[in-house]
Amino acid sequence: MNTPRARAMLFMGRRSHQSHAPHKHSPPAVANDLVISTVDENSGIAMLTMNRPPANSLSLEMNEALCYSLKTVEANPKIQSVILSSTNPKIFSAGLDITELVAPDNDRLPRFWNSLQQVYIDLYGSRLATVAAIQGHAPAAGCFLAMSCDYRVMSEGDTNNDIKKKHVPTIGLNETQLGIAAPPWMGQLLVRTIGFRQAELALALGTLFPPEQALSIGLVDDIVPHQQVESGDHKLVDLLPSQIKDQAQNSLLQKAYTQAQIYAKIPPQARVASKMVTREEHIFRMIAKRDEDTQHFCGFVTQKAVQKNLTAYVEALKNKSAKK
Ligand SMILES: CCCCCCCC/C=C\CC(=O)SCCNC(=O)CCNC(=O)[C@H](O)C(C)(C)COP(=O)(O)OP(=O)(O)OC[C@H]1O[C@@H](n2cnc3c(N)ncnc32)[C@H](O)[C@@H]1OP(=O)(O)O
């Protein structure tokens, strides 16, 4: 598996691990709805906008749509950079769809986990330069999505004094708060991003960091002041590609776009080769343990005590939402 050819195929956006056949990149029926793809060949920049209301949580179908959309953009040789964003101005992604984990279906659960592993392989190992535009919350697997990108820009949120308008997004691996643990490859991604001690603390405590703190520990690379973007008023995706260069309607996307441009100007062979230096070993280590990881996940999640914690967490989420 870990041959030069396999490595090159992975980073050229081709599948070098056919053993996990269920997630070939055939078009999922709903891919176009779940992930909106905007491509601008002139600039070499594309945008994938997650669009799974209410919270862009990652279901099996959402994971497949992400992989499919990314592979489709990657197949276009004129594209060098991609921005990952969300149609929801307050939530980047709420992480795994918890309903996939509670009282799970025995057949679906391993397929679901396999689809998440594939998102990691495809996004972390993408030949494209990937920029996360984090407008809203990014807990757990939402943080994982952002960490799988090459660069992260986060909105500072709305620190308005009016409590009803106040919105400060947070990012982090909060799994322990749910009574579960991030899988090794996800936890290691945090170690690689913010360093050993900070990650050790954050993983154990399930810390969610507000933007300034996330910047100070290196979990995000840049933060931008909040600018009001009404959901549905003008969807973020409408700003790309022609308008974003000229209009300062959304400082977050402006910043993400500028960074995507910087990456797009680097000779791709050199950029991809340097990405392999830091990422390929991590990816191949995970691929080698992929089946073991799936078994571990299924065994862990179906434990009685874990199911109890997850059920209580979902209940609390629903109650909170109902009280609004
Ligand atoms: C050792 C190895 C084996 C174990 C491995 C385990 C796997 C570990 C890997 C990843 C774990 C995860 O990703 S688990 C998911 C973690 N996510 C969270 O904890 C976030 C939960 N959500 C929130 O905290 C909030 O929703 C928010 C901060 C993201 C947004 O808050 P806001 O107030 O704006 O919105 P609401 O809370 O009202 O939510 C709106 C709506 O969305 C539903 N929702 C939210 N999050 C999820 C989710 N993750 N999955 C499914 N549904 C979600 C919420 O219930 C509301 O729906 P309703 O309005 O219909 O009630």
The ligand as an SDF file (V2000), in Angstrom:
LIG
                    3D

 61 63  0  0  0  0  0  0  0  0999 V2000
  -12.5170    5.6680   20.3450 C   0  0  0  0  0  0  0  0  0  0  0  0
  -13.0970    5.7330   18.9840 C   0  0  0  0  0  0  0  0  0  0  0  0
  -14.5260    5.4620   18.8620 C   0  0  0  0  0  0  0  0  0  0  0  0
  -15.4790    6.5970   19.1820 C   0  0  0  0  0  0  0  0  0  0  0  0
  -15.5530    7.5800   18.0820 C   0  0  0  0  0  0  0  0  0  0  0  0
  -16.7080    8.5290   18.2130 C   0  0  0  0  0  0  0  0  0  0  0  0
  -16.7200    9.5050   17.0610 C   0  0  0  0  0  0  0  0  0  0  0  0
  -16.0200   10.7700   17.3730 C   0  0  0  0  0  0  0  0  0  0  0  0
  -15.9880   11.7200   16.2440 C   0  0  0  0  0  0  0  0  0  0  0  0
  -16.7670   12.7940   16.1060 C   0  0  0  0  0  0  0  0  0  0  0  0
  -17.8430   13.0490   17.0860 C   0  0  0  0  0  0  0  0  0  0  0  0
  -18.8780   14.0640   16.6650 C   0  0  0  0  0  0  0  0  0  0  0  0
  -18.7290   14.8540   15.7540 O   0  0  0  0  0  0  0  0  0  0  0  0
  -20.2900   13.9740   17.5750 S   0  0  0  0  0  0  0  0  0  0  0  0
  -21.1280   15.4920   17.2460 C   0  0  0  0  0  0  0  0  0  0  0  0
  -20.6090   16.5580   18.1490 C   0  0  0  0  0  0  0  0  0  0  0  0
  -21.3250   17.7870   17.9360 N   0  0  0  0  0  0  0  0  0  0  0  0
  -21.7630   18.5470   18.9180 C   0  0  0  0  0  0  0  0  0  0  0  0
  -21.5550   18.2720   20.0990 O   0  0  0  0  0  0  0  0  0  0  0  0
  -22.5300   19.7700   18.5330 C   0  0  0  0  0  0  0  0  0  0  0  0
  -23.9520   19.6750   18.9370 C   0  0  0  0  0  0  0  0  0  0  0  0
  -24.6530   20.8720   18.5230 N   0  0  0  0  0  0  0  0  0  0  0  0
  -24.5280   22.0520   19.1730 C   0  0  0  0  0  0  0  0  0  0  0  0
  -23.8170   22.2060   20.1560 O   0  0  0  0  0  0  0  0  0  0  0  0
  -25.3110   23.2040   18.6290 C   0  0  0  0  0  0  0  0  0  0  0  0
  -26.3320   22.6950   17.8060 O   0  0  0  0  0  0  0  0  0  0  0  0
  -24.4630   24.2150   17.8200 C   0  0  0  0  0  0  0  0  0  0  0  0
  -23.5230   24.9520   18.7830 C   0  0  0  0  0  0  0  0  0  0  0  0
  -23.6650   23.5280   16.7250 C   0  0  0  0  0  0  0  0  0  0  0  0
  -25.4090   25.2550   17.1660 C   0  0  0  0  0  0  0  0  0  0  0  0
  -26.2090   25.8240   18.1670 O   0  0  0  0  0  0  0  0  0  0  0  0
  -27.5350   26.5930   17.7360 P   0  0  0  0  0  0  0  0  0  0  0  0
  -28.1280   27.1290   18.9870 O   0  0  0  0  0  0  0  0  0  0  0  0
  -27.2690   27.5510   16.6590 O   0  0  0  0  0  0  0  0  0  0  0  0
  -28.4630   25.4620   17.0940 O   0  0  0  0  0  0  0  0  0  0  0  0
  -29.3140   24.3340   17.8480 P   0  0  0  0  0  0  0  0  0  0  0  0
  -28.5610   23.7550   18.9670 O   0  0  0  0  0  0  0  0  0  0  0  0
  -30.6750   24.8540   18.1350 O   0  0  0  0  0  0  0  0  0  0  0  0
  -29.4130   23.2100   16.7120 O   0  0  0  0  0  0  0  0  0  0  0  0
  -30.1910   23.3910   15.5450 C   0  0  0  0  0  0  0  0  0  0  0  0
  -30.7170   22.0580   15.1280 C   0  0  0  0  0  0  0  0  0  0  0  0
  -29.6200   21.2400   14.7220 O   0  0  0  0  0  0  0  0  0  0  0  0
  -29.6480   19.9920   15.4340 C   0  0  0  0  0  0  0  0  0  0  0  0
  -28.2740   19.5400   15.6330 N   0  0  0  0  0  0  0  0  0  0  0  0
  -27.2570   20.2630   16.1440 C   0  0  0  0  0  0  0  0  0  0  0  0
  -26.1460   19.5530   16.1590 N   0  0  0  0  0  0  0  0  0  0  0  0
  -26.4400   18.3450   15.6650 C   0  0  0  0  0  0  0  0  0  0  0  0
  -25.6850   17.1650   15.4270 C   0  0  0  0  0  0  0  0  0  0  0  0
  -24.3710   17.0920   15.6800 N   0  0  0  0  0  0  0  0  0  0  0  0
  -26.3060   16.1010   14.9070 N   0  0  0  0  0  0  0  0  0  0  0  0
  -27.6240   16.1580   14.6210 C   0  0  0  0  0  0  0  0  0  0  0  0
  -28.4060   17.2500   14.8110 N   0  0  0  0  0  0  0  0  0  0  0  0
  -27.8090   18.3270   15.3370 C   0  0  0  0  0  0  0  0  0  0  0  0
  -30.3580   20.3530   16.7370 C   0  0  0  0  0  0  0  0  0  0  0  0
  -30.8850   19.2020   17.3520 O   0  0  0  0  0  0  0  0  0  0  0  0
  -31.4140   21.2900   16.2250 C   0  0  0  0  0  0  0  0  0  0  0  0
  -32.4140   20.5220   15.5920 O   0  0  0  0  0  0  0  0  0  0  0  0
  -33.9630   20.7610   15.8880 P   0  0  0  0  0  0  0  0  0  0  0  0
  -34.1870   22.2240   15.7210 O   0  0  0  0  0  0  0  0  0  0  0  0
  -34.6460   19.9050   14.8750 O   0  0  0  0  0  0  0  0  0  0  0  0
  -34.1840   20.2970   17.3030 O   0  0  0  0  0  0  0  0  0  0  0  0
  1  2  1  0
  2  3  1  0
  3  4  1  0
  4  5  1  0
  5  6  1  0
  6  7  1  0
  7  8  1  0
  8  9  1  0
  9 10  2  0
 10 11  1  0
 11 12  1  0
 12 13  2  0
 12 14  1  0
 14 15  1  0
 15 16  1  0
 16 17  1  0
 17 18  1  0
 18 19  2  0
 18 20  1  0
 20 21  1  0
 21 22  1  0
 22 23  1  0
 23 24  2  0
 23 25  1  0
 25 26  1  0
 25 27  1  0
 27 28  1  0
 27 29  1  0
 27 30  1  0
 30 31  1  0
 31 32  1  0
 32 33  2  0
 32 34  1  0
 32 35  1  0
 35 36  1  0
 36 37  2  0
 36 38  1  0
 36 39  1  0
 39 40  1  0
 40 41  1  0
 41 42  1  0
 41 56  1  0
 42 43  1  0
 43 44  1  0
 43 54  1  0
 44 45  1  0
 44 53  1  0
 45 46  2  0
 46 47  1  0
 47 48  1  0
 47 53  2  0
 48 49  1  0
 48 50  2  0
 50 51  1  0
 51 52  2  0
 52 53  1  0
 54 55  1  0
 54 56  1  0
 56 57  1  0
 57 58  1  0
 58 59  2  0
 58 60  1  0
 58 61  1  0
M  END
$$$$
